[in-house]
Amino acid sequence: MTSRTLLSTPSLGVCYYPEHLPADCWAADFDSMREIGIRVVRLGEFAWSRLEPDSGEYRFSWLEQILDLAESKGLSIVLGTPTSAPPKWLVDQMPDMVAVDANGQRKGFGSRRHYCFSHLGYRKECARTVTRLAQALGEHPAIVAWQTDNEFGCHSTILSYSDAARIAFRVWLKNRYGPIDELNQAWGNVFWSMEYRNFDEIELPNLTVTDPNPAHELDYRRFSSDEVDSFNRLQVDLIRQYSPGRAILHNFMATFLDFDHFKVSQSLDAASWDSYPLGALTLLKVPAAHKARQLHLGDPDLTAFHHDLYRACGRGRFWVMEQQPGPVNWAAYNPAPHPGAVRLWTHEAIAHGAEVVSYFCWRQAPFAQEQMHSGLNLPNREPDVGAFEVRQAANELSQLDFAPSIPAEAALVYDYQAAWTLAIQPQRENFDYFTVVLSFYRALRRSGLNIDILAPGARLDSYKLVVIPPLPIVSASLVESLKQFKGKVLIGPRTGSKTPNFQIPVELPPGPLQGVIPIKIVRVESFPDFVSLPLVWKSVNYQCHSWLEHVRTELKPFVQLADGHGIAYRNGNITYLTSLPEQSLLDKIVEDLLNEEGFRFSEIPSGVRVRTRGQYRFFFNYNPEPVRLNLPPETKFVLGGAEMPAAGVTIVE
């Protein structure tokens, strides 16, 4: 099996930790994996202490034995580099390699991710170990892919305030700005007498009396993201040299914004991510009633959003490297999936184009930090509930003839720099970029269309509708793309509100967007949760919330508050929102824009989501109760039927 084969033939996989088990268990485990339909196995990403128990003492024979066994059983291996869990001897050898948090506290040994991306000594050790591992085993025929490190940034480890980070940041700034006067001008350091004489005077933006300069903080986030990129590229280059022909991936996370995933993915062959729908639901800023209703199924749009995001990061190629199979251990509360949910999540990933869906993990560990995190098997190696759903999904998928996904008609622009900018200066408590983006994505997804997620510089010309949630920093190239674009564009508030140097544009917001819509934002207001902004549109009562922009323009609003304040303005194909509409109003605005583009939709039951891949149209019931699909009598059902149980999956031609 090659990585290109995985692209055209979706496969199921599992994360496996042979170092946790006696060697005489390995063959039986591999046989059991084969029997339930698993063909891909990830291993090795936390095994540094077993691969190198002391400095320079390499023990790869056990791993080679596993690879040989996998090949004999017809299993394909994803080999992880072990750099997310450096061993104790290495930390003792370089005590300053650990990250430092914003309060100046050093991270300690005893869990994982205890390193600073900027530490040159640690990078050298990573390069040495990855080189030796790839030289020793990189040509093994069982290896079809590599995973670099594991979950960059997990446990809030991107922003490090160490000595190594400070030194590297100063170099990064000098390369970016040249003369120190250019930096002082860009940052507005004349304010509060913050001007620097040279780059060696610049500290990291923590431990200040009050807020640090926002331009300083934004550059620090840009720098920290670039450090992740260069750290990843270091490993990728070595793997390509010593293990050619294998796909290289990294496993990203849900709702994680601390570095630019688009940029880091540029050096990878495909993106992957770790899907934990129930754990991630606990992190969403949504009403408690929604969390209660979706407790055992997850949010209907959150997982799909990340499938679309990481497909974009991987330039059309993505995997799910870790799929939740049961209760996890790390959330505020940890319910079990609804019967059928693991099967639903599997089908949904494949419908969005996943090449591999890999479950975490094969056996629930009986020891250490993750012993409460379930796997496909119990700690005693008996099958758990998830194993039976995997078997069912594998059998069903084997009956389908998959083609690539059809081109999407709608797209959403997503920007990590926008998230940083809004987090640095939110102007309202809990103005959360991801929450706002997800509301725009929900409005698109409820239409039943396939959706692409785009970086700000991506091409727009193939879409009928492009949605741009708040995008404070707008590039000239995006404005030019919008001028040429023939479809509809919906733009959220706060777009074009800052320059790349975190200043208010001289021409006022929305800055360069005034080239496509003639409005000026002359004042902004933010509101607490207990204040709503009521309106009536098309004889229906709605409300907006959180944010309101005062506009100077000759345009007439087509949606306005009860007091006459404009909420939505249109100039040709461009629509600009000055507030955050409630979900039902945003849904209606998107529906109207799509109708203007000629789209007509059959009604999709509430809580049901749709995705089309090749000749198949998938329906997923995220409701905790049954629903009935309203489909034509001539519909040909491939899987399931019009009557969908809770967590049901229906596929039609």
N, C-alpha and C positions, 0 to 999 in steps of 0.2 A: 504494500500500500504506500503510495506517495502522497505528498501534500496536495498535489493537483487532483489526484483521485478523490481525496476528501472533499474537494470543492464541489464535485459533481454528484457525489454519493454521500448524503448526510450519514454520520456515524454517531454512535453513543460511546461515551467513555466514562472513566472513573479515576479519582485520585487515590493513589495507593501508597502505603508507607511500609515497605518490606522491612525497614530497619526496626519497626516496632514489634516484629513477629519472628518466631523461630523459622529457620530456612525450610524446615519440612512442611510449613504451611503454604509456601508460595505456589507450588504446582496445583494444589487443590483449589486455591483461590483463583488462579488463572483459569482453571477448568470451569469454575462456577461463573466467572465473568463471561466466558464464551457462551455458556449455556443460557444466560438471560439476555444475550444480545449485545454485550459490550465488546468493542473492538479496539479501543484506544485507552491507554493507561498513562496517566501523568505520575511521575515520581521524582524524588531527589531534591526537591526545592528547599528542604530544611535539614539536609543530611550532612552539613559541613563537618561536624564533629566526628562522624563515622567515616567520611571520606578522607579527612586529614585530622586525626586525633591529636597530633602535635605538629608544630611547625616543620614543614618539609617531609613529614611522614605520611605518605599517600597510601591509602588502602582502597583500591578500586575493584578488587577481585570480586567482592560480594555484589557490587553493582553490575559488573560484567556477567556474573552468573545469572542475575535477574534478566538482563538483556537477552542472553542466550535462551533462557527459558521462555521469555515472551515470544521470541522468534519461532521457537519450536511449536508454540501454541497458536501461532497466527495472530498475535496481538502486536499492535503498533505502539511505540513508546514516545511520549513527550518528556524530555529530560529537562528538569529545572536546574538553573544555576543556584547554588546554595547561599547566595550573598545576603539574603534578608535575615539570616540567623548566624552571624559570626560567632565562633566558639570563644570560650572564656580565655584560653591562652592568648588569643589575638587581642582581646580587650586589655588584658594585663600587659601585653607587649606595647600597646599604644593606647594608654588611658584617655588621651584627648580625642580619640576617634569617634566618641559618642556625640550625639546631638545634644543641644542645650535648648531648653524651652524659653518662652518669652519672659518668664520670671527669673531667668538666669540659672535654673536648676538643671544639672547634668542628668541625662538619662543613665540608668544603671543596667547592669547585666542581670538577666533572670527571666527574660521573655524573648522578644524578637524585635527586629527593626531598630536595634540600638547602635545606629551609626549615623554619621553626618555625611551627606552627599558631597560636601566640599572638601573633605579630608583627603589630601593627596596620598598619604601613607595607606589609608584604607583602600583607595582606588588601586594603588599598586598591588596590594594583597589580593584584591578581587581579580585583577588582571592575571596574576600569577596562577591562582586556583582555577579560574575558568580556562586558561590556556592549557594547564596540565590535564584537566578533565576532558576538554575537547580533543586534545592530542591523543589521549589514551583510548577514548571511546567514541569520538565523534563520527567515525566511519562505520560504526556498527549498523548492520542492515535493519535492526529493529527500530532504530531512531528515525522517526518521520518529522519531528519538530522539536524545538527548544522553547522553553519559557525563561525569559530573563528575570532573575530575582523573584519577588512575589509581592503583589499589591503595593506598588510604590505609594508611599504616603500614609498607609494605614496607621492608625493610632496617632494621627496628627504629627507626622514626622517629616513633612516637607520643609517647613520653616524652622531652620536651626539658627540659633544665635550664638554660635561657637566662635572661637578665635579663627578657625579655618574659614568659616563662612564670611567673617568680617574682612579677612585678607582677600578672599576671592571676590567679594562684592566690590571692593575698591578697584580691583583690576577691571572688573566688568564695567563699572561706571566710567573709568578712564577710557576704555575702548569705545564706549558709547558716545561720550561727550567731547573727548579731546581736552581743550583748555578748561580749567576749573570754572572760569567765568561763564562758560556755556551752561554748565550744570547749575550754577547759581541763578542764572536767568531762567532756565527751564523750570526749576523748582520754585521760583519766586522767593528765594531765600532772604530777600531784603525784608520780608515780613518777620517780625519778632527777632530781628538781628541774627538770623540763622546762616549768614554767609560764611563760606569756607575759603581758606587761603590755599589749600591743596587737598588732594584726595585722601591723604593719610589722616586728615582730621575727621573724616566721615565715619560715624558709628552706625550700628544697626538700629532699625526703628523700633526698639523696645526699651522699657524702663524709663520712658520719658514722663515728665510730670503730668502732662495731659496728652491729647492726641498728637502723634508725630505729624510732620508735614505729609499730606496725602500723596504728593508726587514722589517723595522719598519712599513711602511705603509701597506705592505701585511699582516703582522700579525694583524694590527688593523682592516683590512677588514675581516680577518678570525674571529677575536673576535666579531666584530659587527654582522656577520652572525650567530655566535653561540648564541648571545644574542636574536636574533629573534627566533631561535629554542627553547631555554629554555623558553622564554615568551609564545610561542605557546603551548609547552608541559604542562605548568602550567595550562592552560585552558582545554586542552584536558583531562588531568588526572581527573580534577574535573567533567567534563561532563560525562566521562565514569563511574564515581562513582555514580552519581545521575541521569543519563539518559541513562542507558545501552541499547544496542541494536540499537542505532541510528548511522547512518553514520556521521562522523565528517570530515568537509572539511574546506579549506581556499580558498578564491578567489584571485589568483595570477594575474599578469598583463602581458601585451605584452612588449617585448624588455627590460625587467627589469632585471638587473644583480647585484644588490647591496647585495644580500644574496643568499645562496645556496638553491635553491628550492628543489633539490633532498633530501637534508638533512632534511629540515623542513617538507617535505611530509612524512618522515618515520613514524611519529607519527599519521598521518591521515589515514582515511579509503579510501579516494579518493582525487584527486586533482581537483580543479576547476579554471577557469580563466575568465577574463572579456574581451570579444571580441568586439573591436571597430575598424573594418577594415578601415573606412575612417579617423578616428582620428589618428590611428597608422600610416597610410600612410604618414601623414604630418611629422612624426618623422624620417622616413627612410632616410638614406643617399644614395639617388638614383637620377638620372638626373631629372631635372624639366619636361622634355618631358614625362617621364614615369609617373610622378605624375599627369600630365595633362590628359594623356590618361586614367588612372585608377581612376580619380577623384571621380567618383560616384560608383565604384565597389570595390575599394581596390586592394592591391597588390595580384597577383594570388597565391603567395606562402607564404605570411606572416601569414595568419590565419591558414592555414594547418600546418605550422611549429609548431605553438603553440598548436594545437590539438595534434600533435604527441609528443611534449615535455611534456605536462601535462598528457597525457596518460601514459608516462614513469614515471613521478613523482608519479602518483597514482597507479603504478604497475598494469596497465591495466584498471584502472577505472578513468574516468574523467567526469566532467560536464562543461558546459558553464554557469556560474552563472549570467553573465550580457552580453546580446547580443544587439548590437546597433540596434535600430528600426527606426532611422531617424537621422536628424542632431544633433550633440552633441554641447556642449558649450565650451569645454576646449582646442581645438586645435587652431593652428594659423589661420586656416580658416575652415569653417564647412559646407561643401556641403551636399545635401540630397542624400540618396542612389538612385541608378538607379531603376526604376520600376522592381520588381522581385528580387532585391539584397537581401532583408531580407529573402525571401524564399530560395534563393541559399545558403546563409550562414547557414541557418537552416539545410538543407539537407547535406551540406558538413560536419558540425559538427557530425551529426548522422552517416554519412559514415565513419568517422574516429573513431567511437566507443563511442560517447558521450551518457551518460545515460539520461541526462537532458539538454535541451537548454532553458535557462531562460532569458527573455527580461528585459532590463532596460529602462523604468519602466512602471507601469500600467498607471499612469497619469502624464503628464507634470506638474511639480510644478509651480504654478503661482507666487511664491515668492522665495526670498533668492538666493543663489549663483548659483543654477542649473536651474533657471527658463527658460533659453534658451536651455536646454537639452530636446529634444522631448521624448515622451513616446508612448505607444500604443494608448493612448487617449490624446486629447487636454486638456488644463487646465480646460475647461468647461465640461469635461468628455465625449465629443463626440468622436467617434472612429477616429483615425488618420490613415494614409496610412498603417502603419505597422500592424495594427490590422487585416486588410483584408488579408495581406500576411501570417500572422500567421494562420488564419483560413484555408487558402488554404493548407499551409504546413501540418497542423494537419490532414486534410482530406486525403492528399496524403500518409502521413506516416502511417495512420491507415490501409491502404490497403496492406502494406508490411509486410513480415514475416522475421524479422531480426534474423540473427545469429551473433555470434562474428566475429570480423575481421579475415581474413586469416593471417597466419604468414607472416611477411615481409621478403623479400629477401635481402634488403639493409638496412644498418644502418649508422647513423652519430653520432660520439662521441661529446658530448657537455659538457663544463666544466666552471663553474662559476669562479673558481680560475684562469683559463686561461684568462678570461675577466679582472679580477682585475690586473693580472700581466701585461698584455698588456696596460691597461689604466695607470698604474703607470709609466711605462717606454716604451712609444710607439715607440720611435726612429724615428717617423715620425708623423707630425701633421695629425690627423684624421685616424690613423691606428685603425680602429674600429672593434673590435672582432665580434660583432653581424653582421655587414655588410658582413664581410668575410664568416662567417658561413652560412649566408643566400645564398650566391653565391654557396657554395658547395651543400646546400640543393636543390636549384633550379635545379642544374645539375642532381641530383637524381630524383627529382619530375617530370622533363620533360620526364623521361624514361617511366612513367606510372606505375611504381612499387609502392607497399606499402612500407613505410619507417618507421623504428623505430629510435627514438632518445635515445641515451644511455649515462649514466654517465660513467666516465672513468674506473670504476671497474666492469662494467657489462660483462656478458658472450658474446662471439663473435661467438661461434661455429655453430649457426644455420643460418648464413648469407652467401650469395655469394659474397657480396661486403661490406666492411666497409670503411667509409670515416672519416678521422681524420683531421679536420681543425686545424689551429695553436694551439698547445697544449704545452706551454712552459715547464711545469713541468710534466715529464713522470714518472710513478711509475714502480717499478720492476715487479709488477704483470701484468701490461699492456704489458710490453715487453715479459713476459712469455706467455701471451695469444696470442700475435702476432706470437711467435715461433711455437705454436701449431695450429694456424689458417690455414685452407686449402684454403679459398677463396682469393679474391683479396683485397688489402689494398691500399688506396690512402691517402697520408699524406701531409699536407700543410706545408709551410715554418714556421720557428720559433719554430717548435716542438722539444722538448728536449733541448731548449736553456738556461734553468735555472734550478738550483737545488731547492729543497723545501725551502731553505734559501735565495732564490733570488740571487744566485751567478752563474757565468758562470761555467759549469762543467769543472773539471780538464782535462778530456779527450776531451774537446771542444764539441760544439753542433754537432750533435743532441744528445749528452750525451748517455744515456743508449740505445737509438735506434741504436747505432752502433752494437748492438748485432743482429740486423736483416737486416741492410743495411750498408755496409762498406764505409761510407763517413765521412768527417770532414768538418765543416764549419769554414773557417779561416778568413773570413771577411764578413761583411754585408754592404749593401748600401741601402739608402732610397731616393725616388725621389718625386718631386712635381707633382701635377696633370697635369702640362703642358708638362711633359716628358713621352714618351712611349718607350717601348722596343720591337721593331719589330722582327718578325720571319716569316718563311714559314714552314708549316708542312703539309705534304701530298698535296702539291701544292696549299695550301690555305694560304692567308695572315692573320696573327693574330698579336696581341700584348699582352705584359704583362705590369704590372704597379706597382708603389708604392714601391716595395721591391725586392732586389736581393742578393742572397747569393753566395759567392765564395767557391767552393768545391774542396777539395783534395781527389781524389779517383782513383782507377783503373777502375771503371765502366765507360762505354761510355754513354753519354746522348742520349736518343731517341727523345727528343725535345730540340732544342737549338736556341738561338737568331741568328740574322743575322751575328753577329760578332763571332759566335761559342761558346758563353757562354752557358753552360748547364742549362736547365730549368727543365727537368724531367729525373730522374734516376730510374733504376729498378734493383732489386736484387730478383730473384725468383718471388714471388707473391707480393712483396712490391714495391710500387712506391712512390718516394719522389719528391716533387716540391720545387724548390728553389726561386720561384717568385709567384706572384699572377696573374694568367692568366685572360684575358678578358673572359666574360661569355661564348661566343661561343666556345672558345678553351677548357675551363673547361668542357662544355657540351660534346664536342667531345672526350676528354680523358675518361670521365666517360662512354660514350657510347661504346668506344672500350674495356674498361675493362669488361663491362657487356657482350659484344659480345663474348669475350674470355671465359666467363662462360656459354655460350650457349644460352643467351637470344637474341631473335629476336623480334623486335617491329614493329607493324603497325604504320604508321605515325599519330601523334596526331596534330591537327591544332594548330598553334601558339595561345597562350592565353587560350587554353582549358586545364583543369587539370582533372586528373583521380584518382579515389580511388575505391578499391574493398572491399566489406564487405559481407561475406557469399556468397550467390549465386548471388549477385547484383554487377554490375560494374556501377559506377556513373561517369558521365561526367559533368563538370561545365564550362560554357562559361564566362570567365572573360573579353571577348572583349566587347567594346561598340557597336559592330555591329554583325549581324548574321554570323554564320559559318555553314559549312556542315561537318558532320562526315563521314569518309570513312570506313564504316562497311560492313561486308559480307551480302549478300542478305538474308541469313537465320537468321539474328539477330532477337531475340525476344525482342521487346521494352516493358518495364513495365511502363515507364513514359517518355513523350516527344517522340522525333524522331530524325532522322538523321539531319534534318534542325533545328538548335538551334538558337533561338533569343538571343539578348544580355541579359546577366544575366540568360540564360536558363539552365535548368537542364534536363539531359537525363539519364534514368536508363535502363540498359539492363540485361538480364539474361546471 
